[in-house]
Amino acid sequence: MSPPRETMTLVRLQPRYRKRPSSVRRILRPRRRRRTPPYGLIAFALLLVWAAVIVISQPRFGAEGRDDQLRGEPTHIVDGDTFDLSGRRLRLAGIDAPEMDTVAGASAREALVSLIANAPIVCRDTGERSYGRVVATCRDAQGVDVAETIVRAGWATDIPRFSGGRYQLSEWRARRERLGMFAR
């Protein structure tokens, strides 16, 4: 049973939520976490940019044929396993020849000069670098491996760690026959 309408009084309703002063609101509201920059993502992006720069700056060989081949006649022979070809300094892969400041250095250089000077050769980049030099396997016009010829003549030694033992037999024969620097 409800009272008649005439007797009803209007009651002022309180707002459901009273507005608090701003100082109290700051205390009660959880602080928003300051968003930190995604350092991992930034580092990854910088790594990608660095890798792209490295890939772009790698030298490309030969306009004709494959990119990893270099053809031509050597322009300057530095020592028994290093020479310049088409403006690039190359080192023969898998062998070590005496340096120029050693007793057999000049003779090793002369052996390489007599083998490849004024003759076209084809070198294939192995992808490795040694003191800024391109490490390559080279073949003469007849398709003979230049490094093996130098080792077989006794003017260089095999480095099995890099050649996989490819020139060990040639070095053994040169030592047995006392050729080149093994003549003593």
MARMARRO-666646 format. One line per 2 residues: number of its first residue (from 1); for each residue x, y, z of C-alpha. Coordinates in Angstrom, 1 decimal. Layout:
NUM) X,Y,Z | ...
END
This chain:
1) 0.0,0.0,0.0 | 1.4,3.2,-1.0
3) 0.6,6.5,0.4 | -1.4,8.8,-1.6
5) 0.5,11.1,-3.9 | -0.4,14.3,-2.3
7) 1.4,13.2,0.9 | 4.7,12.3,-0.8
9) 7.6,14.6,-0.1 | 10.4,15.1,-2.5
11) 13.7,13.9,-1.0 | 16.8,15.2,-2.6
13) 19.0,12.3,-3.6 | 22.7,12.5,-2.9
15) 24.9,11.8,-5.8 | 26.1,8.3,-5.9
17) 29.8,9.3,-6.0 | 30.9,12.5,-4.5
19) 33.7,14.3,-6.2 | 36.8,14.1,-4.1
21) 39.3,16.9,-4.0 | 42.1,16.5,-6.5
23) 44.8,15.9,-3.9 | 42.9,12.9,-2.6
25) 42.2,11.7,-6.1 | 46.0,11.6,-6.9
27) 46.6,9.4,-3.8 | 43.9,6.9,-4.5
29) 44.4,6.6,-8.3 | 47.1,4.1,-9.2
31) 50.1,5.8,-10.8 | 50.4,5.3,-14.5
33) 53.6,3.5,-15.3 | 55.9,5.6,-17.4
35) 56.3,3.8,-20.6 | 60.0,2.9,-21.2
37) 61.4,2.9,-24.7 | 61.7,-0.6,-26.1
39) 65.5,-0.9,-25.9 | 65.5,-4.4,-27.2
41) 63.7,-3.4,-30.3 | 65.9,-0.4,-30.8
43) 69.0,-2.7,-30.4 | 67.6,-5.2,-32.9
45) 66.9,-2.5,-35.5 | 70.4,-1.1,-35.1
47) 71.8,-4.6,-35.6 | 69.8,-5.0,-38.8
49) 71.0,-1.7,-40.1 | 74.6,-2.6,-39.3
51) 74.3,-6.0,-41.0 | 72.8,-4.3,-44.1
53) 75.7,-1.9,-44.3 | 78.2,-4.7,-44.0
55) 76.5,-6.7,-46.8 | 76.2,-3.7,-49.1
57) 79.8,-2.7,-48.6 | 81.2,-6.2,-49.5
59) 83.2,-6.0,-52.8 | 81.6,-7.7,-55.8
61) 84.0,-9.5,-58.1 | 84.0,-9.5,-61.9
63) 81.4,-7.9,-64.1 | 81.3,-11.1,-66.2
65) 80.5,-14.5,-64.9 | 80.0,-15.2,-61.2
67) 80.3,-12.6,-58.5 | 82.9,-14.6,-56.5
69) 85.3,-15.0,-59.5 | 88.1,-12.7,-60.5
71) 89.9,-13.1,-63.8 | 92.9,-11.5,-65.3
73) 96.7,-11.2,-65.2 | 98.4,-10.4,-61.8
75) 99.7,-6.8,-61.7 | 102.0,-7.0,-58.7
77) 103.3,-10.1,-56.8 | 104.0,-9.3,-53.2
79) 105.4,-12.5,-51.9 | 105.1,-16.3,-52.4
81) 101.4,-16.4,-51.6 | 100.1,-12.8,-52.1
83) 99.5,-10.9,-55.3 | 97.3,-8.1,-56.8
85) 94.7,-9.0,-59.4 | 92.3,-6.5,-61.0
87) 92.9,-4.0,-58.2 | 92.4,-6.5,-55.4
89) 95.0,-8.0,-53.1 | 94.6,-11.8,-53.0
91) 96.1,-14.5,-50.8 | 96.3,-18.1,-51.9
93) 94.0,-20.2,-49.7 | 95.4,-23.0,-47.6
95) 99.1,-22.4,-48.0 | 101.8,-20.3,-46.3
97) 104.9,-19.1,-48.2 | 107.9,-17.5,-46.6
99) 107.7,-13.7,-46.0 | 109.9,-11.4,-48.0
101) 112.1,-10.6,-44.9 | 113.1,-14.2,-44.5
103) 115.9,-16.1,-46.3 | 113.6,-18.0,-48.7
105) 111.2,-15.1,-49.1 | 112.6,-13.6,-52.3
107) 113.0,-17.1,-53.9 | 109.4,-18.0,-53.1
109) 108.2,-14.7,-54.7 | 110.3,-15.4,-57.8
111) 108.7,-18.9,-58.0 | 105.2,-17.3,-58.0
113) 106.3,-14.7,-60.5 | 107.6,-17.3,-62.9
115) 104.3,-19.3,-62.5 | 101.6,-16.6,-62.9
117) 103.2,-13.4,-64.3 | 101.9,-12.5,-67.7
119) 99.5,-15.4,-67.7 | 95.7,-15.2,-67.2
121) 94.4,-16.8,-64.0 | 91.0,-17.3,-62.5
123) 90.5,-16.9,-58.8 | 87.5,-17.9,-56.7
125) 86.9,-16.0,-53.5 | 86.5,-18.4,-50.5
127) 84.7,-15.7,-48.5 | 87.5,-15.4,-45.9
129) 89.6,-12.4,-45.3 | 93.2,-12.2,-44.0
131) 94.6,-8.8,-43.1 | 92.3,-7.1,-45.6
133) 93.3,-9.5,-48.4 | 90.8,-11.7,-50.3
135) 91.5,-15.4,-49.6 | 91.0,-17.2,-52.9
137) 91.8,-20.5,-54.8 | 93.4,-19.7,-58.1
139) 93.9,-21.7,-61.3 | 96.1,-20.9,-64.3
141) 95.0,-21.0,-68.0 | 95.3,-24.8,-68.0
143) 93.1,-25.2,-64.9 | 96.0,-26.2,-62.6
145) 95.8,-25.1,-59.0 | 98.4,-22.4,-58.4
147) 98.7,-23.1,-54.7 | 99.4,-26.7,-55.3
149) 102.1,-25.9,-57.9 | 103.9,-23.6,-55.4
151) 103.7,-26.2,-52.6 | 104.9,-29.0,-55.0
153) 107.9,-26.8,-56.0 | 108.8,-26.5,-52.3
155) 108.2,-22.7,-51.9 | 105.2,-23.0,-49.6
157) 103.7,-25.3,-47.0 | 100.3,-26.7,-46.5
159) 98.1,-25.3,-43.7 | 95.7,-28.2,-43.0
161) 93.5,-26.1,-40.8 | 92.5,-24.0,-43.8
163) 93.1,-26.4,-46.7 | 91.7,-29.5,-45.2
165) 95.0,-31.2,-46.0 | 94.6,-30.7,-49.7
167) 98.3,-29.9,-50.2 | 99.9,-32.3,-47.7
169) 100.9,-34.9,-50.3 | 102.5,-32.2,-52.5
171) 104.4,-30.8,-49.5 | 105.6,-34.3,-48.4
173) 106.9,-34.9,-52.0 | 108.7,-31.5,-52.0
175) 110.3,-32.3,-48.6 | 111.3,-35.8,-49.7
177) 112.9,-34.5,-53.0 | 114.4,-31.5,-51.2
179) 112.9,-29.0,-53.5 | 112.7,-25.2,-53.0
181) 113.1,-24.1,-49.4 | 113.6,-27.7,-48.3
183) 116.9,-28.1,-50.3 | 119.1,-27.8,-47.3
END
